[in-house]
Amino acid sequence: MNKTKQALVLGLGVSGRAAARLLQRRGVKVFVVDDREDVDMQQHAAEICDQGGRVCLGPGALPDERFELAVVSPGVPADASWMRELASRNVPVIAELELGWRHVATRILAVTGSNGKSTCAKLCAEALTRAGLRVTIAGNYGTPLCDVVDAKETWDWIVVEVSSFQLEGVREFRPDIGILLNVHANHLDRHGDAAVYTAIKSRLFANMRGEDIGIVYAPALPVIQSLTAGQCQWISFDGAADADVCYREGAIAFPGGSVSMADTIFDNPIMGATAAASVAAIRASGQPAEVVADAARDFKPLPHRMQPVAEIDGVRFVDDSKATNLMAMGAALRMLRGPIRLIAGGVLKEHDLAGVKKLLAGKVAGVYLIGAAKDALEAAWNDSVPCRVCRHLADAVQRAWDEAQEGEVILLSPACASFDQFASFEERGDEFAKLAQGLRHNKKRE
């Protein structure tokens, strides 16, 4: 980085702006490109230019300049035309995550996986804090690592949530402790197939050395070991089966002991796997497993992750809008007791829709389908569970409410991205909660 005089940043979103700021603070001349040119982008561009940078908005070729480095935002795929052009120019490209990592002197605990990353990162951070350490969370969780690097605070640990989009662009990134929670088909609309996606996830461990710790879901460990040249110390975990650390009947067991998860949201095999991974990581950091148990007892679930939002006439409404793939939806179904009225649909990110049919048949009283995937999901599932094709979320909530009985759950767990009808999964979940709470004023059902 000391030799970098001029750098290109691809993308002017949250990560791109953080990368540009860090580079400018280091005296690097920055040129930012983004194919969007709306009012928000123009405002962000003005901020970069005020600090001496240059910005080009709108589709088009890259600037005809000499760049020693390019920093890519997570939203720019590896096969984008800009990426191909940079490759033809022999410009090294790294992720914003890696740019931040190259400037950090703090120990890093990194968490990736198809589902549950944010919950695991939050539990680990809160457990480390319970141990009396100074901790912050960065990466895909919210604050870009580049912004955390130059904060005035001194941290003992930075917990970093890492997405597959970020891992596409890493070259040297090396956390001290890395967790791979699970690997299920996800983001295949970008990555192409499950093998490519799994290989990208394995990059978390690619540069690890003997003193580093790799913590991997037990069934995936042999595959991950075969894909990486990393030479770390491996620890396996599981939500049920035997592993180095695993969930067993209300507790997390590890070599030489266990800690209780009774009366916490982690007291089930699905969330128990997350707790097991967290226990493995915290013990690897040198702290006792008991701090994870303490954090679990006071843990507040993140919004839109199995979040209860209403209960009316004995019918519970649960917002799991963050479930944007089939495995996340399946996990939600397994966690709930009682018949379920499932609201699903949106933009599909995968193709094999049949794998959840047995689970649907055993747990779900009716499915209410919305969005671009509604017809495909009805065709795939209607022979296993009654399906209702709905115009939009409000229609789905009303129809589920009309048919629900006392003791049932109306669950929003879409198994799809939200971008056909909503700006984000957060907006989708907020709308679901608003609709559910609105039913309080009109309790009578036909």
C-alpha angles and dihedrals in degrees: 000000000000088000095050111108100164128021136183121221118202110210133021097220125112094293095043093051091049091051092048092050093050092049092047091050087055092054096254119145106239131206116185127195129190128168091219120086105179126133094272092052091049090053092049090047091054090054092053092046091050087062092052099268129128126229133194117194128193135037118311147094123313119267114276093243136120112254125185091195141016124202117204126207118224092251093064110085122222092246096052116130091244090056091051091050092051090050090053089053092048092237112157112237125203134174122255085244091061094045089057092045091053089061100043126099095183126099113263129217106189125195126195136160141121095270137015100025097133094047092050092047091050093048092049093048093048092047092051089048089052087056089061097257129135107246140169135179124230144159123051088358092077119282113070114239090237090063094047092052095066097039114123093236121097113226131200091201137010114204108207125195107210126198128202088247089060094044090057088072104042121113107162104008109142122176120196090229123020128190125197104190099186142326118225130154104284139149090014088150085072106025098041103222142011095259092057091045092051092048090053091051090051090062088081087077100033097104099035121129135205097281094050123094125228115194114192137174103261100238090052098045099090092050094047092048090052092051100049135063089205115131100206132136107267125219122183125209135181142180095233118350128076114287137139088275122015147157114257124175101319098332143076111238123203135163107301100005153002142232127217124250093179115142093013131108087251094067096106133070094258099052090028089069089057090050091048092053090048093050090051091051096045092049089048088054089058098256127119121262090236091077088063090052090050091049092047092055092056097034116137111204116238116253117275093018108109088316117168107226104170145357118202126174090343094310115120123211116208125189113212096155090143088071097101098159137049096254092055090050090049091051090052092052092050092051096055128080123210130034113316132216102205125205110198141159144082127120113350118227096186140039111218103086098162099074094081098047096098091050092048091051092052101043111023129078094187142352123220111200128206140170135019094328097051097103094044092049092048091051091049099043109027094093090057104038135011109268128199119196108216132191097229143337095283090055091048093050092048095048092046090050092049091055101036122108130207111284094029129116126227102209127191102203103142103183085211141081117264103225099106093066106006138043092232144350087260092060090047092052093046090052091050091052091048092050093047094049090047089063089068087077093052106038098156112102127196 
